[in-house]
Amino acid sequence: MSGPDQTPPANEMTGGEALVRMLLAHGAGPMFGMGGFQLLPFYDAARRLGLNHNLINDERCAVFAADAYAKVSGRVGLVDATLGPGATNLVTGLVEALNAGSPIVAIIGDAQRDHAGKNMTQETDQVSILRPACKELLRIEAIHRIPEIMRRAFAVATSGRPGPVIVDVPEDIAHGLWGFEDGDFDVDPAHEAAPALRCRPDRAGVAKAAEMIAAAERPILLCGGGIHISQATEAVTRFAEENGIPVAHTMSGKGAIACTSPLSAGLFGRYDRIANDLIAASDCIIVAGCKLGEIATKRFTIPQKGQTVIHLDNVAEEMGRTYDPTVKLWGDAREGLNDLTDALASSAAAQREKRVAYLAEIPAKMQTWHDEVAAERLYSDETPVNMARLITELNNLLPEDGHLIADGGFAAHWGGLLFNSKRARRTFVPDRGFASIGYGLPGAMGAQLASPDAVVVGLTGDGGFNMVLGELETARRMKLGVTVIVVNNAASGYVKALQHLMYGQDNYQSSDLAETNYAKLAEAMGCHGVRVEKPEELAAALTAAFNEKDRPSVIDVMVTRDPAKMLPAVDNRTVQVRKGDRVA
């Protein structure tokens, strides 16, 4: 751009700095990554311009943290990685975000184009590897296009079903210089968070659906994670209360309505309280923001063949994938539910009146379920600690605005079944997009950054915690007061429980772990650590951890070693496992 005797343009900067300026223009929140030579100008600019960038110990955990941040805040999660192993380490986290609908922008370095294909150090065809793991991959081939492509990245990440967008940056682009114009870094603030754009279902479809709902005697609303993506909890509560319709939810949809509401039927699908029976007896099932995947449908047996189903979703391709609905409503969950409520307004009072007896069943059945389970599990004094007792203590002590971040495997299923969201909001955050283990700690970190004044708890198994121990150092360095509960059963508990169900007692293979004191490990890393061996120790341990505001806490909970008790109680007493089937 300039010669030895020429004055550089006023806005000349590296490609790396241009990337940082575009992130800041979009109101960048915390960013996680691990750098390399390819993106050094990006890191230098982050330092000079005040981008909140944090070194992570594993790139997969960077995406997990960004994913939870996005789920709790609604804003775009930010990640970076260097070429090769840095880029490929992102894959598992990216697929979680893709399937869960989390808005993420990931900046990754790539090989210098003059030498690409010459077996450069760490070089691989990362574009081909990463493309299926994201909503869109954008490669920057010209430095002056950085603002344009970054605007595109945020627009795609926050529109339709949100998702991760990768911006692939060759080394020579990041290190190159260009004189940008003053208006190049202008952005649309709508794309700082999701959903940036909303669509509404057509009026004829809404009218038809409203007619079916008004005529129904036992309708039920099934809510998935899309309710939270669209910020539709108020719309759910209004629709349910005004028309007298109970609400059930997936694990990702927990909090669509307060779990304490008399209209809440709890979790449905693979595990449930009372919801599956209600669905089976329903004459009109409304599905909103839910893909009706394997777990939600109990391996595609819910709803039953021939039932009346109204499916509302903002991704038309999802409707009919697992169940052919009677009516398809293509639109945003919040806007669609509000349109349905408005269309039903004239008959709302009559609907509530005719469903009085039906609605009275919901709290009565929930109480019966609670009483039957409580005697055996929820308040169990058994040692080692029963998982149900652990969740009960969390229900009692976690503040109303607190968050429970649940790792994959049985941590998510126990939490999904038994944890109660006290408000209609996303307080339960499981990684159900890909259900990978290892999410509990980094997810808690991201959630804490999104909600800095809230109590945030990460629930993880010992196997999942083993994968991400390095991020305990990250959390301590960042002075995050997260609480991590390690469910310590010295096993890959989910797998061991399945082996027990399918092959019988003592027929286990590659599912045992070494006994480890995670509380001492936490203390050695400068964190607060406490081991819980008896249920009566839980309350004090949780209270002390919640009071730690500037460093992470690890509560090492000794839970049952009996694989017959490792899965949620209501399921391990009733499930019939067939060869090739799964119970979670």
Buried (B, 14 or more C-beta within 10 A) or exposed (E): EEEEEEEEBEBBBBBBBBBBBBBBBBBBBBBBBBBBBBBBBBBBBBEEEEBBBBBBBBBBBBBBBBBBBBBBBBBBBBBBBBBBBBBBBBBBBBBBBBBBBBBBBBBBBBBBEEEEEEEBEBBBEBBEEBEEBBBBBBBBEEBBBBBBBBBBBBBBBBBBBBBBBBBBBBBBBBBBBBBBEEEBBEBEEBBBBBBBEBBBBBEEBBEBBBBBBBEBEBBBBBBBBBBBBBBBBEBBBBBBBBBBBBBBBBBBBBBBBBBEBEBBBBBBBBBBBBBBBBBEEBEBBBBBBBBBBEBBBBBEEBBEEEBBBBBBBBBEEBBEEBBEBBBBBBBBBBBBBBBBBBBBEEBBEEBBEBBEEBBEBBBEBBEEBEEEBBEEBBBBEBEBBBBBBBBBBBBEBBEEEBBBBBBBBBBBBBBBBBBBBBBBBBBBBBBBBBBBBBBBBBBBBBBBBBBEEBBBBBBBBBBBBBBBBEBBBBBBBBEBBBBBBBBBBBBBBBBBBBBBBBEEEEEBEEBBBEEBEBBEBBBEBEBBBBBBEEBEBBEEBBEBBBEBEEBBBBBBBBBBBBBEBBBBBBBBEEBEEEEEEBBB
